[in-house]
């Protein structure tokens, strides 16, 4: 697969759509971490080919009743977000429906009435937003030149069109931000890109102006069905066809734009790290977090394999991050025992077996030692790790001389200094456990440890 070269064309320029019957079995490659080549283009560092499913070849939506969608959106917004939007939706001096429809491009109105939603008709909406100083809502169209029936749409808003689109076209910014939008943009070497204008707003500086722009963007996201499927089910009128549900690139609903204390979900790239927001004292922030989480998780159900792969890749990344944090915490906690740390004696088998634990590692206190310790007693547990040669008091005395376990000794001491003993054990399983423990103490990752012979690990769920 060749490196990804993104082609961005002005909306007013001519575009040639090429078909390639010989590429019916073409594949789409998902990029991992991205790098810049010497010409400033973004290219994938690693790729994994996945087949294009027929579901990403879009049929036309047909005639779209844009005003019915807008009225239903206004009604739902009053129900769900009245505290924030009441100042415009309940205003006696503002006809929101008429205002938003008047802002709409005539070419968008004509497209809805004709119902011919194809790649060519979308590109023909034009408007050259990349050179416009106006505010409003735009549509970003991405498609594979080799298979023009495979295209993806993203609806966005801009305080100044040319500034916002210039930001999108900045490859350095796209490199730093792994949003769904940018990931799809960089997924193939023959990906084409055009921005078109959907609606124009007066320049604004008030909160009311921002809320109107949010509604305009939300409306267009519903008309072009760029939101997640469960959002379309919620905000489209009952009985609406949802032919494009789950296929396009908007993750969070625009109604949340510019809410105080709420981060931009798109800049997080669908991150699962919403725990602090899910527990936030502000109910609006909690609602946003729940909505953003559910929107991201809905990508798992997308008919588009690229969108599903994006979800799975980010989930895998979150799990790796959680595992790394868990391993670091485990390393730091176990290293404390090299200096000695208080542990609680536990008993099992009706008091026949006494143990002390350090994390998931347990050490047997032999009755042969004759120690007068009972369950619940506190002792000082200490690990002794030799750097090179075997320790003469190795805990796992069946460890081979070339195994890490041979360098680890374990002692317990009375918290009042009334006794000191070296612990020992037999059995090959205990050797494996101590090999794994030494790996942790010496900073090996779980993956590295698991690749070595005679290791033992407890598999735990890592929260992600």
Buried (B, 14 or more C-beta within 10 A) or exposed (E): EEBBBBEBBBBEEEBEBEEEEEBEEBBBBBBEEBEEEEEEBBBBEEBBEBEBBEEBEBEEBEBBBBBEBBEBBBEBBEEBBEEBBEBBBEEEEBEBBEBBBEBBBEBBEEBBEEEBBBBEBBBBBBBBBBEBEBBBBBBBBBBBBBBBBBBBBBBBBBBBBBEBBBEBBEBEEBBEBBBBBBBBBBBBBBBBBBBBBBBBBEEBEEEEBBBBBBBBBBBBBBBBBBBBBBBBEEBBBEEBEEEBBBBBBBBBBBBBBEBEEBBEBBEBBBBBEBEEBBEBEEEBBBBBBEBBBEBBBBBEBBBBBBBBBBBEBBBEBBBEBBBEEBBEEBBEEBBEBEEBBEBEBBBEEEEEBBBBEBEBBBBBBEEEBEBEBEEEBBBBBBBBBBEEEBBEBBBBBBBEEEBBBBBBBBBBBBEEEEBEBBBBBEEEEBBBBBBBBBBBBBEBBBEEBEEEEBBBBEEEEBEB
